[in-house]
Amino acid sequence: VQLVESGGGLVQPGGSLRLSCVTSGFEFRYTIMSWWRQAPGKELEWVSTINLASTPTYRDSVMTRFTTSRDNAKNTVYLQMNSLNSEDTALYYCATGDVPYYWGQGTQVTVS
């Protein structure tokens, strides 16, 4: 099983980024996927989950700014992040399941 995130980087406040998580080694189309993040000195926190019907759910602080989607043909889940602010600075991970089992290595998002 592999989950590989990409798309992170340095962005100014108010900017946007699109994270991708390319997966392999399991039946992606039958797997709920989630995004998590960990800011420096803080605990890991849940960001979003997308179910098999491609219906996403979000933590309150990102609900109006982030959009999660999936492409089953590409075994990929995306996180479109708009109106970024400093509180979004974190290492972002994708994971299998809403109670994560497999994790990617993370991609750094820095808003400054």
N, C-alpha and C positions, 0 to 999 in steps of 0.2 A: 504494500500500500504506500502510495506517495501522494502528498499534497504539497504543491509548490506555489507559494504566493509571490506576486510581483505587483509593481505599480506604485509602491511607496516612494516617498521623496520629501524634499523640502518645498513648502508652499507658503505663500503669504496668507495672512488672515483674510477670510472671504473667498479664498480660492477653492479649487476643486481637484480631486484626484479620483481615479478609478482603479480599484484593486481587483486583481484577478487571482483565482486559485484553480490551478489546473491539477486534476486528480487522475490517478490510475490505480489499478489493482483491486478494485471492488466495483460493485454494481451501482454506479453513481445515480442512475435514474431511480433507483429504489432507496436512496439514502437521503434523509434529512441532512441539511448542511447548516453550519452556523459560523458566525464571525465573532471573534473575541478580541479584546485589546488589553494591554497592560502598560500603564503609564509609569514613568520612573518613580520609584518609591511607593507605588500603589499596588493594590491587589488586582489580580486578573478580573476583568468584568465582561459580561456578555454584551454584545452589540446587537446582533440580529440573527434570526433563524429563518430559513426558507424551507417550506415543506414540499412534499412530492407533487402537490398541485401548483407549485410555484407561488404560494401565498406567503409573503414575508411578515414577520413581526419584528419590532424594534424596541430598544430601550427608549424611555421617554426623551432623553436628552438629544437623541439623533433622529427622532421619528419624522420630523418635517424636513430633514436635510439629507438623509442617507436613503439610498435605494438598493435593495438586494435583488439580484436576479440570477437565473441559472440557465445554462444551455446544455441540455442533456446530450445533444449530439457531439458536443465538444468536451463533455465531462468537466465542465468549468462552472464555477460560481463567481459572481462579481459583487463588488460593493462600490457603488457610485457615491462619492462623498462630496457634498456641496456646502458652501458657506462655512468652511472650516474655521475653527478658532483654536486658540492655544490649548484649550482643554481636550482637544482631539489628539494632541500629540501623544503617541504611544506606539508600541510594537503591536501590529495587527496580525492575528492568526485566523486561519480558517480551520475548521474541524468537522469531523463527521458526527452527525447526530446532534440533538439538542442537549443531550448529556454526553459531552464529547468523549470519543474513544481514540480516534487517530487525529493527530495535529500536524499542521505544516510547521515550517521553521520560522515563519513570521516575516513581515516586511515593515520597515520603519516608516512612520509618518511623522513629520515634524512640521508644525505650523508656527512660523516665526517671521 
